[in-house]
Amino acid sequence: MRSPLIKQVAFLLGVCTLPGMLKLAPDAQLVRADTAPQPQQSPAPESTTASTPSGKLRVSQEVQITGDSFWVDTGIDVQVGEHVVATATGTLRYADQQTDTAPGGIARGFKDLLRILPFNGAGRGAVIGRIGDKDTSQPFLIGPKRDLVSPLSGRLSIGINQLSSDTGDGRYSVRIHIFAADPNAIFYTAKTVPSIRGIDNDLFSKIPRRIADKAGDPGDMVNFLIIGSQEDMEKVFTTAGWVKVDANVKETVLNGFLASMSKESYLTMPMSPLYLFGRQQDYGWAHAEPVAVVAARNHLRIWKAPFEVNGHMLWVGAATHDIGFEKDRRNNGVTHKIDPNIDLERDYVEKTLSSTGLVAEVTHVLPPNPMQEAKTATGGSFHSNGQVLVLRLGEPPKQH
């Protein structure tokens, strides 16, 4: 018989897998101003404040977003390192609320466990933002005011943290100021190159084509390499919105339960240990998605290679996209099913990391005896053009 705690955990995990389908409604009024902005009031206590903008004001624009909107394209392309200041005013009213909702959103209650919002770190009705491609970028809270240095380059969108089936009445006005990046800051534009020194057939002779489970059964394909220090590797993933996953299932269930009780989405579900270079992965990363889409997540495993490339650390990775569940042919259990076209996930890794301003060079290499079609350790199949993505991270300036 299961204990009450386990039943609660199972209930919460089951509830959180309900789909939250969102529609796009680009109905907004844009007002661009060429004059300098008026002085703003001090940020609200919940605001996240960056340093005072040092660059020249580049854009000043106001967005009107109605209560039945979701994501609105502002038409502003933000560059990595630019200073973004957004201030929101106005109110919404939801059918089940007796009072108006401000841009900070409604304080989340236990009922909100049934709502999988675009940004689960804030309440329903909050003003939120997104920089970059809608399929890869991660939402962030704007609230009454947000002051940040953009970690990415891409199109700025403004939205309301709500479900398509539960919209509000009213309107928010969002004033956006974009300041040029600090001229002393160093950012890289990922340059596509035909080759990277040290990435050759001799190197690939030292790298297995596939990772394996503990029994040695071959699994996912090695489909990307990263050249850079441990600190820079961690930074590029976190800047791009990837999060580390828990080390084991037991820890994940406990953390997931506690996160649910604190009304926050639990972004990382368990990742089984797989092996390369005689040991299990050094890191597991998942692109931040709410547990509502646990059946469909972007994730990867990465190992530090026991050798270097031109004196720099080399990280070897295998990335796949979970799209559902299937029977594990090894033990008749249930496991994640991956998208058989694993090149799409390799491209997803490239797209998310290259927009951070931390990647200097990008290339694709077809190694000898490329892996193009096979089955995973759990029995699923996959196919590829055999190319391996290689990213060389930019080096921070040397201190004199």
Summary of the structure (lengths in Angstrom):
residues: 400
radius of gyration: 22.7
end to end distance: 65.4
largest distance: 68.9
contacts: 1248
relative contact order: 0.15
helix: 15%
strand: 37%
